[in-house]
Amino acid sequence: MAISIENAAFWIAVLLALFAVGDIAAVVTKARLSAVFVALMLALIGFLTGVLPPNFIDRAGLTALATYASAFLIFHMGTLIEIRQFIEQWRTVVAAVISMIAVMVVLGPVGYALIGRPETLVSIPILNGGIIATQIMVGGASAKGYTLAAALGALVYAVQKFVGTPIASYFGVREARKIVKLYKEGKIKVQKSESTEKKYPGYHVIDWKRYQRYLTDFVLLAITAFFAWLSMLLDSLTGLNYSIWALILGVVVSYVGLVPNKILEMAKGSGWFMVVIFASIIPALAKIKVGDLLTLAYQLVVVFAVSLVGVFVFMYLLPTWRLVGSRNLSIGIGVAQMLGFPATYLVANEVANAVGETKEEREAILQTLMPAYVIAGFATVTTISIIIAGLLVGLL
Protein backbone atom coordinates (compact mmCIF):
# COMPACT_ATOMS: atom_id res chain seq x y z
CA MET A 1 0.00 0.00 0.00
CA ALA A 2 1.40 3.42 -0.92
CA ILE A 3 2.26 5.73 1.95
CA SER A 4 0.32 8.97 1.81
CA ILE A 5 2.34 12.12 2.42
CA GLU A 6 0.00 13.20 5.21
CA ASN A 7 0.29 9.93 7.09
CA ALA A 8 4.07 9.75 6.72
CA ALA A 9 4.46 13.32 7.96
CA PHE A 10 2.19 12.62 10.93
CA TRP A 11 4.09 9.52 12.05
CA ILE A 12 7.45 11.26 11.63
CA ALA A 13 6.08 14.02 13.84
CA VAL A 14 5.07 11.39 16.43
CA LEU A 15 8.54 9.83 16.33
CA LEU A 16 10.27 13.20 16.75
CA ALA A 17 7.87 14.08 19.58
CA LEU A 18 8.98 10.96 21.48
CA PHE A 19 12.63 12.02 21.27
CA ALA A 20 11.78 15.66 21.98
CA VAL A 21 10.08 14.63 25.23
CA GLY A 22 13.13 12.51 26.03
CA ASP A 23 15.46 15.46 25.49
CA ILE A 24 13.30 17.72 27.67
CA ALA A 25 13.25 15.09 30.42
CA ALA A 26 17.05 14.81 30.23
CA VAL A 27 17.46 18.59 30.54
CA VAL A 28 14.98 18.88 33.43
CA THR A 29 16.62 16.03 35.37
CA LYS A 30 20.17 17.18 34.44
CA ALA A 31 20.73 13.97 32.47
CA ARG A 32 19.75 11.71 35.37
CA LEU A 33 17.05 10.45 33.03
CA SER A 34 18.45 9.34 29.70
CA ALA A 35 16.71 10.95 26.72
CA VAL A 36 16.89 7.68 24.79
CA PHE A 37 15.48 5.71 27.74
CA VAL A 38 12.49 8.05 28.03
CA ALA A 39 11.80 7.95 24.29
CA LEU A 40 12.01 4.16 24.04
CA MET A 41 9.91 3.65 27.16
CA LEU A 42 7.23 5.98 25.77
CA ALA A 43 7.25 3.96 22.55
CA LEU A 44 6.98 0.69 24.51
CA ILE A 45 4.06 2.02 26.56
CA GLY A 46 2.43 3.22 23.34
CA PHE A 47 2.73 -0.24 21.79
CA LEU A 48 1.50 -2.09 24.89
CA THR A 49 -1.54 0.18 25.27
CA GLY A 50 -2.37 0.20 21.57
CA VAL A 51 -1.91 3.97 21.26
CA LEU A 52 0.90 3.43 18.76
CA PRO A 53 0.39 1.02 15.85
CA PRO A 54 3.18 -1.60 15.64
CA ASN A 55 4.07 -0.50 12.10
CA PHE A 56 4.24 3.24 12.72
CA ILE A 57 7.92 3.45 11.72
CA ASP A 58 7.03 1.79 8.42
CA ARG A 59 4.11 4.19 8.01
CA ALA A 60 6.53 7.04 8.56
CA GLY A 61 8.43 5.80 5.50
CA LEU A 62 11.65 5.23 7.44
CA THR A 63 12.06 1.45 7.17
CA ALA A 64 13.76 1.49 3.77
CA LEU A 65 15.85 4.54 4.68
CA ALA A 66 17.19 2.78 7.78
CA THR A 67 18.70 0.01 5.65
CA TYR A 68 21.41 2.32 4.34
CA ALA A 69 21.43 5.22 6.84
CA SER A 70 23.74 3.28 9.15
CA ALA A 71 26.43 3.11 6.42
CA PHE A 72 26.32 6.92 6.18
CA LEU A 73 26.56 7.35 9.92
CA ILE A 74 29.30 4.75 10.46
CA PHE A 75 31.45 6.36 7.75
CA HIS A 76 30.91 9.71 9.48
CA MET A 77 31.92 8.18 12.81
CA GLY A 78 35.13 6.96 11.20
CA THR A 79 35.92 10.57 10.24
CA LEU A 80 35.60 11.55 13.92
CA ILE A 81 38.47 9.30 15.00
CA GLU A 82 41.93 10.80 15.46
CA ILE A 83 44.39 7.91 15.21
CA ARG A 84 47.32 9.84 16.69
CA GLN A 85 45.25 10.70 19.75
CA PHE A 86 44.51 6.99 20.16
CA ILE A 87 48.24 6.24 19.89
CA GLU A 88 49.07 8.87 22.50
CA GLN A 89 46.44 7.39 24.85
CA TRP A 90 47.31 3.77 24.01
CA ARG A 91 47.13 2.65 27.63
CA THR A 92 43.55 3.87 27.87
CA VAL A 93 42.67 2.19 24.57
CA VAL A 94 44.17 -1.13 25.67
CA ALA A 95 42.36 -0.93 29.02
CA ALA A 96 39.08 -0.18 27.24
CA VAL A 97 39.58 -3.18 24.94
CA ILE A 98 40.28 -5.40 27.96
CA SER A 99 37.00 -4.24 29.52
CA MET A 100 35.16 -5.25 26.34
CA ILE A 101 36.86 -8.62 26.39
CA ALA A 102 35.78 -8.97 30.03
CA VAL A 103 32.13 -8.62 29.01
CA MET A 104 32.52 -11.15 26.20
CA VAL A 105 34.47 -13.69 28.26
CA VAL A 106 32.15 -13.61 31.28
CA LEU A 107 28.75 -12.91 29.70
CA GLY A 108 29.33 -15.34 26.82
CA PRO A 109 29.15 -18.68 28.68
CA VAL A 110 26.98 -17.47 31.58
CA GLY A 111 24.53 -15.75 29.24
CA TYR A 112 24.27 -18.82 27.02
CA ALA A 113 23.32 -20.87 30.09
CA LEU A 114 20.93 -18.39 31.74
CA ILE A 115 19.21 -16.40 28.96
CA GLY A 116 20.00 -18.15 25.67
CA ARG A 117 22.38 -17.93 22.73
CA PRO A 118 20.67 -15.27 20.52
CA GLU A 119 19.95 -13.03 23.52
CA THR A 120 23.59 -13.21 24.60
CA LEU A 121 24.98 -12.59 21.11
CA VAL A 122 22.71 -9.58 20.66
CA SER A 123 23.57 -8.10 24.07
CA ILE A 124 27.39 -8.28 23.94
CA PRO A 125 28.05 -5.71 21.15
CA ILE A 126 25.37 -3.40 22.56
CA LEU A 127 26.98 -3.47 26.01
CA ASN A 128 30.30 -2.80 24.25
CA GLY A 129 28.88 0.07 22.25
CA GLY A 130 26.03 2.35 21.30
CA ILE A 131 23.32 3.03 18.76
CA ILE A 132 25.15 1.65 15.72
CA ALA A 133 25.91 -1.69 17.40
CA THR A 134 22.30 -1.74 18.61
CA GLN A 135 20.92 -1.12 15.13
CA ILE A 136 23.10 -3.86 13.64
CA MET A 137 22.23 -6.48 16.27
CA VAL A 138 18.53 -5.62 16.66
CA GLY A 139 18.12 -5.60 12.88
CA GLY A 140 19.98 -8.91 12.56
CA ALA A 141 17.94 -10.55 15.31
CA SER A 142 14.65 -9.31 13.84
CA ALA A 143 15.61 -10.60 10.39
CA LYS A 144 16.31 -14.06 11.85
CA GLY A 145 13.01 -14.10 13.76
CA TYR A 146 14.52 -13.70 17.24
CA THR A 147 11.90 -11.20 18.35
CA LEU A 148 12.59 -11.44 22.10
CA ALA A 149 16.34 -11.12 21.55
CA ALA A 150 15.75 -8.03 19.39
CA ALA A 151 13.55 -6.50 22.09
CA LEU A 152 16.17 -7.28 24.73
CA GLY A 153 18.80 -5.52 22.61
CA ALA A 154 16.70 -2.35 22.41
CA LEU A 155 16.13 -2.41 26.18
CA VAL A 156 19.82 -3.03 26.96
CA TYR A 157 20.66 0.06 24.94
CA ALA A 158 17.93 2.07 26.69
CA VAL A 159 19.10 1.08 30.18
CA GLN A 160 22.90 0.90 29.92
CA LYS A 161 23.57 4.58 30.68
CA PHE A 162 21.59 4.22 33.92
CA VAL A 163 23.92 1.40 34.90
CA GLY A 164 27.19 2.89 33.68
CA THR A 165 26.83 6.53 34.72
CA PRO A 166 26.68 6.13 38.53
CA ILE A 167 29.61 3.70 38.46
CA ALA A 168 31.76 5.98 36.28
CA SER A 169 30.81 8.90 38.52
CA TYR A 170 31.48 7.08 41.82
CA PHE A 171 34.93 5.82 40.86
CA GLY A 172 35.66 9.12 39.12
CA VAL A 173 35.00 10.97 42.38
CA ARG A 174 37.32 8.61 44.25
CA GLU A 175 40.05 9.24 41.70
CA ALA A 176 39.40 12.99 41.73
CA ARG A 177 39.91 13.16 45.51
CA LYS A 178 43.27 11.46 45.12
CA ILE A 179 44.24 13.90 42.37
CA VAL A 180 43.29 16.94 44.49
CA LYS A 181 45.32 15.58 47.40
CA LEU A 182 48.37 15.09 45.17
CA TYR A 183 47.87 18.55 43.65
CA LYS A 184 47.79 20.19 47.09
CA GLU A 185 50.97 18.33 48.02
CA GLY A 186 52.63 19.66 44.88
CA LYS A 187 53.14 16.20 43.39
CA ILE A 188 51.21 16.97 40.19
CA LYS A 189 50.94 20.16 38.16
CA VAL A 190 48.26 21.53 35.88
CA GLN A 191 49.34 21.34 32.24
CA LYS A 192 48.32 23.92 29.67
CA SER A 193 45.91 22.47 27.14
CA GLU A 194 46.55 22.64 23.41
CA SER A 195 43.86 22.89 20.80
CA THR A 196 43.12 19.69 18.94
CA GLU A 197 43.85 21.40 15.61
CA LYS A 198 47.32 22.47 16.81
CA LYS A 199 48.16 19.18 18.50
CA TYR A 200 46.90 16.93 15.69
CA PRO A 201 47.28 19.06 12.54
CA GLY A 202 46.61 16.21 10.06
CA TYR A 203 48.31 15.40 6.77
CA HIS A 204 46.10 17.51 4.48
CA VAL A 205 46.52 15.60 1.22
CA ILE A 206 43.78 18.02 0.19
CA ASP A 207 43.75 21.44 1.89
CA TRP A 208 40.04 21.58 2.66
CA LYS A 209 40.31 25.09 4.08
CA ARG A 210 41.36 26.27 0.64
CA TYR A 211 38.28 24.65 -0.95
CA GLN A 212 35.87 25.48 1.87
CA ARG A 213 33.44 27.29 -0.44
CA TYR A 214 32.95 24.09 -2.44
CA LEU A 215 32.03 22.03 0.62
CA THR A 216 28.31 22.62 0.44
CA ASP A 217 25.86 20.34 2.23
CA PHE A 218 25.13 18.47 -1.01
CA VAL A 219 28.80 17.97 -1.85
CA LEU A 220 29.49 16.57 1.64
CA LEU A 221 26.43 14.31 1.48
CA ALA A 222 27.47 13.10 -1.97
CA ILE A 223 30.95 12.19 -0.67
CA THR A 224 29.39 10.33 2.25
CA ALA A 225 26.92 8.55 -0.03
CA PHE A 226 29.75 7.36 -2.27
CA PHE A 227 31.64 5.78 0.61
CA ALA A 228 28.42 4.33 2.09
CA TRP A 229 27.77 2.67 -1.29
CA LEU A 230 31.40 1.51 -1.49
CA SER A 231 31.17 -0.12 1.95
CA MET A 232 28.05 -2.03 0.88
CA LEU A 233 29.73 -3.08 -2.36
CA LEU A 234 32.74 -4.38 -0.41
CA ASP A 235 30.32 -6.27 1.87
CA SER A 236 28.84 -8.06 -1.15
CA LEU A 237 32.29 -8.82 -2.60
CA THR A 238 34.02 -10.00 0.59
CA GLY A 239 31.27 -11.13 2.96
CA LEU A 240 32.69 -8.83 5.66
CA ASN A 241 29.87 -6.71 7.10
CA TYR A 242 29.47 -3.26 5.54
CA SER A 243 29.66 -1.63 8.99
CA ILE A 244 33.30 -2.68 9.32
CA TRP A 245 34.13 -1.42 5.84
CA ALA A 246 32.36 1.90 6.41
CA LEU A 247 34.29 2.46 9.63
CA ILE A 248 37.64 1.53 8.05
CA LEU A 249 36.99 3.78 5.06
CA GLY A 250 35.98 6.69 7.30
CA VAL A 251 39.10 6.37 9.45
CA VAL A 252 41.52 5.94 6.53
CA VAL A 253 40.27 8.61 4.12
CA SER A 254 39.93 11.24 6.87
CA TYR A 255 43.34 10.33 8.34
CA VAL A 256 45.12 10.87 5.02
CA GLY A 257 43.09 14.01 4.34
CA LEU A 258 41.03 12.85 1.36
CA VAL A 259 37.79 13.90 3.06
CA PRO A 260 37.13 16.47 5.80
CA ASN A 261 36.77 15.35 9.40
CA LYS A 262 33.29 15.20 10.98
CA ILE A 263 31.79 15.15 7.52
CA LEU A 264 28.09 14.81 8.40
CA GLU A 265 28.35 17.47 11.09
CA MET A 266 29.72 19.82 8.43
CA ALA A 267 26.79 18.81 6.18
CA LYS A 268 24.36 19.43 9.06
CA GLY A 269 23.00 15.95 8.43
CA SER A 270 24.15 13.83 11.37
CA GLY A 271 21.03 14.62 13.43
CA TRP A 272 18.63 13.30 10.80
CA PHE A 273 20.62 10.13 10.24
CA MET A 274 20.65 9.55 14.02
CA VAL A 275 16.85 9.87 14.07
CA VAL A 276 16.58 7.24 11.33
CA ILE A 277 18.92 4.86 13.17
CA PHE A 278 16.99 5.31 16.41
CA ALA A 279 13.77 4.68 14.50
CA SER A 280 15.13 1.39 13.17
CA ILE A 281 15.33 -0.17 16.66
CA ILE A 282 11.83 0.90 17.77
CA PRO A 283 9.91 -1.83 15.84
CA ALA A 284 11.61 -4.45 18.05
CA LEU A 285 9.66 -3.00 21.00
CA ALA A 286 6.36 -3.39 19.15
CA LYS A 287 6.64 -7.17 19.43
CA ILE A 288 6.85 -7.17 23.23
CA LYS A 289 3.77 -8.50 24.97
CA VAL A 290 2.84 -7.88 28.59
CA GLY A 291 3.71 -11.51 29.35
CA ASP A 292 7.24 -10.91 28.05
CA LEU A 293 8.03 -8.14 30.53
CA LEU A 294 9.06 -10.43 33.40
CA THR A 295 11.25 -12.50 31.10
CA LEU A 296 12.91 -9.37 29.71
CA ALA A 297 13.40 -7.92 33.20
CA TYR A 298 15.13 -11.13 34.30
CA GLN A 299 17.32 -11.11 31.17
CA LEU A 300 18.28 -7.47 31.74
CA VAL A 301 19.33 -8.19 35.31
CA VAL A 302 21.44 -11.15 34.17
CA VAL A 303 23.08 -9.19 31.34
CA PHE A 304 24.10 -6.23 33.49
CA ALA A 305 24.94 -8.13 36.68
CA VAL A 306 27.18 -10.64 34.91
CA SER A 307 28.82 -7.95 32.75
CA LEU A 308 29.61 -5.72 35.73
CA VAL A 309 31.11 -8.64 37.61
CA GLY A 310 33.34 -9.30 34.59
CA VAL A 311 34.41 -5.64 34.38
CA PHE A 312 35.12 -5.49 38.13
CA VAL A 313 37.22 -8.67 38.09
CA PHE A 314 39.22 -7.70 34.99
CA MET A 315 39.61 -3.99 35.72
CA TYR A 316 39.85 -3.84 39.53
CA LEU A 317 40.96 -7.17 40.96
CA LEU A 318 43.35 -8.35 38.24
CA PRO A 319 46.58 -6.39 37.73
CA THR A 320 45.37 -5.01 34.38
CA TRP A 321 44.51 -1.77 36.26
CA ARG A 322 48.26 -1.04 36.36
CA LEU A 323 48.01 -0.06 32.68
CA VAL A 324 46.42 3.24 33.74
CA GLY A 325 47.96 3.38 37.21
CA SER A 326 44.74 3.42 39.23
CA ARG A 327 41.99 0.97 40.10
CA ASN A 328 39.41 3.77 40.21
CA LEU A 329 40.35 5.10 36.80
CA SER A 330 40.43 1.55 35.44
CA ILE A 331 36.81 0.92 36.47
CA GLY A 332 35.74 4.26 34.99
CA ILE A 333 37.37 3.29 31.70
CA GLY A 334 35.76 -0.15 31.96
CA VAL A 335 32.19 1.19 32.09
CA ALA A 336 32.80 3.85 29.41
CA GLN A 337 31.63 1.23 26.90
CA MET A 338 28.13 1.64 28.36
CA LEU A 339 28.24 5.40 27.99
CA GLY A 340 30.13 6.71 24.97
CA PHE A 341 30.48 10.34 23.99
CA PRO A 342 29.10 12.80 25.13
CA ALA A 343 28.11 10.95 28.33
CA THR A 344 31.76 10.27 29.26
CA TYR A 345 32.57 13.97 28.72
CA LEU A 346 29.64 15.04 30.91
CA VAL A 347 30.56 12.63 33.72
CA ALA A 348 34.17 13.85 33.77
CA ASN A 349 32.99 17.46 33.94
CA GLU A 350 30.47 16.69 36.68
CA VAL A 351 33.12 14.96 38.79
CA ALA A 352 35.58 17.84 38.36
CA ASN A 353 32.96 20.41 39.37
CA ALA A 354 31.82 18.34 42.35
CA VAL A 355 35.27 17.64 43.81
CA GLY A 356 37.46 20.55 42.69
CA GLU A 357 37.13 23.64 44.89
CA THR A 358 39.26 25.91 42.71
CA LYS A 359 39.77 26.32 38.99
CA GLU A 360 43.23 24.78 39.27
CA GLU A 361 41.93 21.73 41.14
CA ARG A 362 39.23 21.21 38.53
CA GLU A 363 41.82 21.47 35.76
CA ALA A 364 44.05 18.94 37.54
CA ILE A 365 41.12 16.50 37.71
CA LEU A 366 40.11 17.04 34.10
CA GLN A 367 43.59 16.51 32.69
CA THR A 368 43.45 12.95 34.05
CA LEU A 369 39.76 12.02 33.81
CA MET A 370 38.74 13.73 30.58
CA PRO A 371 41.15 12.05 28.12
CA ALA A 372 40.73 8.66 29.84
CA TYR A 373 36.93 8.71 29.85
CA VAL A 374 36.48 10.31 26.42
CA ILE A 375 39.07 8.17 24.59
CA ALA A 376 37.68 5.02 26.26
CA GLY A 377 34.21 5.95 25.00
CA PHE A 378 35.47 6.59 21.47
CA ALA A 379 37.53 3.40 21.40
CA THR A 380 34.62 1.21 22.52
CA VAL A 381 31.38 2.82 21.36
CA THR A 382 32.52 4.68 18.25
CA THR A 383 35.02 2.13 16.97
CA ILE A 384 35.49 -1.42 18.24
CA SER A 385 31.86 -2.21 19.11
CA ILE A 386 30.93 -1.64 15.46
CA ILE A 387 33.51 -4.23 14.40
CA ILE A 388 32.29 -6.70 17.05
CA ALA A 389 28.67 -6.20 15.99
CA GLY A 390 29.62 -6.69 12.34
CA LEU A 391 31.20 -10.02 13.25
CA LEU A 392 28.65 -11.34 15.77
CA VAL A 393 25.58 -10.50 13.70
CA GLY A 394 26.69 -13.23 11.29
CA LEU A 395 26.60 -15.79 14.11
CA LEU A 396 22.93 -15.26 14.97
Buried (B, 14 or more C-beta within 10 A) or exposed (E): EEEEEEBBEBBBEBBBEBBEBBEEBBEEEEBEBBBBBBBBBBBBEBBBEEEBEBEBBBBBBBBEBBEBBBBBBBBBBBBBBBEEBBEBBEBBBBBBBBBBBBBBBBBBEBBBEBBBBBBBBBBBBBBBBBBBBBBBBBBBBBEEEBBBBBBBBBBBBBBBBBBBBEBBBBBBBBBBBBBBEBBEEEEBEBEEEEEEEEEBEBEEEEEBEEEEEEBEEEEBBEBBBEBBBBBBEBBEEEEBBBBBBBBBBBBBBBBEBBBBBBBBBBBEBBEBBBBBBBBBBBBBBBBBEEEBBEBBEEBBEBBBBBBBBBBBBBBBEEEBBEBBEBBBBBBBBBBBBBBBBEBBBBBBBBBBEEBBEEEBBBBBBBBBBBBBBBBBBBBBBBBBBBBBBBBBBEEB
